[in-house]
Amino acid sequence: MKRLVLATTSLVVAGGMAAADVSVTGSAELGVSGEKGMDAKLHRDIRVKFGLSGATDTGLSFGASADFHNAGKYRAGDDGTEGAVHISGAFGTLTLGNTDGAFDKALTEVGSATAIADDHTSHPGYSGNSGHDGFSSHGGAILRYDYSIGGVTASVSAEQTEGDMTGGGTGTAFTADTDYDGSAFGVGVAWSGDVGGIGMGVGLGYQSGKRMDTGALEAVTDDEKHTGSILGVSISADMGNGFSIVGNYTNDTYKTSIGAANAGDDDTISKSTYTAVGIAYTVDNLTIGVNAGRTTTKVDGFDTASTVETFATRTETNSGAGLAVVYGLGEGVAFQAGFGSGTEKRDFLAADGTDTNVKKNSWSAGLAFSF
């Protein structure tokens, strides 16, 4: 299929001082999807991306992107727009916008191939290595610096976000607006190279974040202070014969403090470990990817799930597996199918608590187009 570019503009500043390019690309999907407990439904997705790039004769390069993604899918007030801007040179690269934090940048995900509804990476046992990006729950602009030398890339990132959400429900703490103010900081390093004919990759990252939630009527008794930190590593190998494998391990600590001093009896501390592996195989136009993961969380704190509110220790376990199949039908067209299945289990140790065991699965199949 002949590639169609809707608009491309080149601008050259007099004297060769700078050159810039503007391009428009896009993608679309059509198919069907379904999940446990719900009827199958038609699926469509449209994305248009504007790319801007330029360079100066002094060795600087710069660019920006704006991604308009099917605004109808998003919640009220969200226009479905993402974007980022960057500048790079001998000093490295500086990026600001909707981009990965340093933790996510350094680690490789276990999900391979793709599906129109991303079912293979949406099961309960999957983690996208986002660390504590978007710690305010509203997603803010991330500032990340990268420097590469040889096969090593080092990254540092910072994010500061703020927002508000109108509460719902009948409780006092939910009848007024809740304000969010959060930040996250991360570091990461990644190495890639050839070892005995095998393409190896190792990533190590650390990220921490904090957020303050101001409760109803900005009463200090309703304030919630959230803090978290995560440490993770990924190892990948490309065998060179169509097979590749990726492994992930992360350790995450999260604390919520409630009350005037943000250190009351309702404090909750959770510690999670995540392990996962992904394997992919590509031959001709066919790619098959499978992944499996498990997160085990030990929670010490106030058990609000019980009608008898009790400070207790409980265990939460998320596990699952995913499958994606992609078959190329020609330039710009591919058939994609995906499936994800897993279990969410929570062990309530309050006086009248009972274990919960929720099984989830979803699937999708259809065509994906790139323009």
ChimeraX attribute file (.defattr): number of C-alpha atoms within 10 A of each C-alpha:
attribute: neighborCount
match mode: 1-to-1
recipient: residues
	/A:1	8
	/A:2	7
	/A:3	10
	/A:4	11
	/A:5	11
	/A:6	10
	/A:7	10
	/A:8	13
	/A:9	10
	/A:10	11
	/A:11	11
	/A:12	13
	/A:13	10
	/A:14	8
	/A:15	7
	/A:16	10
	/A:17	11
	/A:18	16
	/A:19	16
	/A:20	17
	/A:21	15
	/A:22	17
	/A:23	16
	/A:24	19
	/A:25	18
	/A:26	18
	/A:27	16
	/A:28	18
	/A:29	23
	/A:30	17
	/A:31	19
	/A:32	18
	/A:33	23
	/A:34	19
	/A:35	17
	/A:36	12
	/A:37	9
	/A:38	9
	/A:39	8
	/A:40	14
	/A:41	12
	/A:42	11
	/A:43	16
	/A:44	18
	/A:45	17
	/A:46	15
	/A:47	17
	/A:48	17
	/A:49	18
	/A:50	17
	/A:51	19
	/A:52	18
	/A:53	18
	/A:54	18
	/A:55	20
	/A:56	14
	/A:57	11
	/A:58	9
	/A:59	9
	/A:60	15
	/A:61	18
	/A:62	18
	/A:63	18
	/A:64	18
	/A:65	20
	/A:66	18
	/A:67	19
	/A:68	17
	/A:69	20
	/A:70	16
	/A:71	16
	/A:72	11
	/A:73	12
	/A:74	12
	/A:75	9
	/A:76	8
	/A:77	7
	/A:78	10
	/A:79	14
	/A:80	15
	/A:81	16
	/A:82	15
	/A:83	17
	/A:84	18
	/A:85	19
	/A:86	18
	/A:87	19
	/A:88	18
	/A:89	14
	/A:90	9
	/A:91	12
	/A:92	15
	/A:93	18
	/A:94	19
	/A:95	22
	/A:96	20
	/A:97	19
	/A:98	20
	/A:99	19
	/A:100	21
	/A:101	32
	/A:102	30
	/A:103	32
	/A:104	26
	/A:105	26
	/A:106	28
	/A:107	27
	/A:108	22
	/A:109	23
	/A:110	27
	/A:111	28
	/A:112	24
	/A:113	23
	/A:114	21
	/A:115	25
	/A:116	27
	/A:117	25
	/A:118	22
	/A:119	26
	/A:120	32
	/A:121	29
	/A:122	22
	/A:123	26
	/A:124	26
	/A:125	26
	/A:126	28
	/A:127	21
	/A:128	13
	/A:129	25
	/A:130	17
	/A:131	28
	/A:132	26
	/A:133	30
	/A:134	24
	/A:135	26
	/A:136	26
	/A:137	17
	/A:138	14
	/A:139	16
	/A:140	20
	/A:141	21
	/A:142	24
	/A:143	23
	/A:144	24
	/A:145	21
	/A:146	20
	/A:147	17
	/A:148	16
	/A:149	9
	/A:150	8
	/A:151	11
	/A:152	15
	/A:153	18
	/A:154	21
	/A:155	24
	/A:156	23
	/A:157	24
	/A:158	21
	/A:159	24
	/A:160	21
	/A:161	20
	/A:162	19
	/A:163	15
	/A:164	15
	/A:165	13
	/A:166	11
	/A:167	16
	/A:168	12
	/A:169	8
	/A:170	8
	/A:171	10
	/A:172	13
	/A:173	20
	/A:174	17
	/A:175	15
	/A:176	16
	/A:177	17
	/A:178	20
	/A:179	18
	/A:180	20
	/A:181	19
	/A:182	24
	/A:183	22
	/A:184	25
	/A:185	24
	/A:186	26
	/A:187	24
	/A:188	25
	/A:189	23
	/A:190	23
	/A:191	18
	/A:192	17
	/A:193	15
	/A:194	12
	/A:195	10
	/A:196	8
	/A:197	10
	/A:198	15
	/A:199	15
	/A:200	19
	/A:201	22
	/A:202	20
	/A:203	24
	/A:204	24
	/A:205	27
	/A:206	25
	/A:207	26
	/A:208	23
	/A:209	24
	/A:210	21
	/A:211	23
	/A:212	21
	/A:213	22
	/A:214	21
	/A:215	23
	/A:216	21
	/A:217	14
	/A:218	15
	/A:219	12
	/A:220	16
	/A:221	16
	/A:222	20
	/A:223	22
	/A:224	21
	/A:225	21
	/A:226	22
	/A:227	20
	/A:228	21
	/A:229	20
	/A:230	23
	/A:231	20
	/A:232	24
	/A:233	23
	/A:234	24
	/A:235	22
	/A:236	24
	/A:237	20
	/A:238	18
	/A:239	14
	/A:240	10
	/A:241	10
	/A:242	12
	/A:243	16
	/A:244	20
	/A:245	21
	/A:246	23
	/A:247	22
	/A:248	22
	/A:249	20
	/A:250	21
	/A:251	18
	/A:252	20
	/A:253	18
	/A:254	18
	/A:255	18
	/A:256	21
	/A:257	21
	/A:258	20
	/A:259	18
	/A:260	13
	/A:261	12
	/A:262	19
	/A:263	14
	/A:264	13
	/A:265	12
	/A:266	17
	/A:267	19
	/A:268	21
	/A:269	18
	/A:270	19
	/A:271	18
	/A:272	18
	/A:273	18
	/A:274	21
	/A:275	21
	/A:276	24
	/A:277	22
	/A:278	22
	/A:279	22
	/A:280	22
	/A:281	17
	/A:282	17
	/A:283	11
	/A:284	8
	/A:285	11
	/A:286	15
	/A:287	20
	/A:288	20
	/A:289	24
	/A:290	24
	/A:291	26
	/A:292	26
	/A:293	24
	/A:294	22
	/A:295	22
	/A:296	18
	/A:297	20
	/A:298	17
	/A:299	22
	/A:300	17
	/A:301	20
	/A:302	18
	/A:303	22
	/A:304	13
	/A:305	14
	/A:306	15
	/A:307	11
	/A:308	12
	/A:309	15
	/A:310	18
	/A:311	18
	/A:312	15
	/A:313	18
	/A:314	18
	/A:315	18
	/A:316	19
	/A:317	20
	/A:318	22
	/A:319	22
	/A:320	25
	/A:321	27
	/A:322	29
	/A:323	27
	/A:324	28
	/A:325	23
	/A:326	23
	/A:327	19
	/A:328	16
	/A:329	13
	/A:330	9
	/A:331	12
	/A:332	14
	/A:333	18
	/A:334	19
	/A:335	20
	/A:336	24
	/A:337	27
	/A:338	27
	/A:339	26
	/A:340	27
	/A:341	24
	/A:342	23
	/A:343	19
	/A:344	18
	/A:345	18
	/A:346	17
	/A:347	17
	/A:348	21
	/A:349	18
	/A:350	20
	/A:351	14
	/A:352	12
	/A:353	16
	/A:354	13
	/A:355	13
	/A:356	12
	/A:357	14
	/A:358	12
	/A:359	16
	/A:360	17
	/A:361	21
	/A:362	23
	/A:363	24
	/A:364	25
	/A:365	24
	/A:366	20
	/A:367	21
	/A:368	24
	/A:369	15
	/A:370	15
	/A:371	17
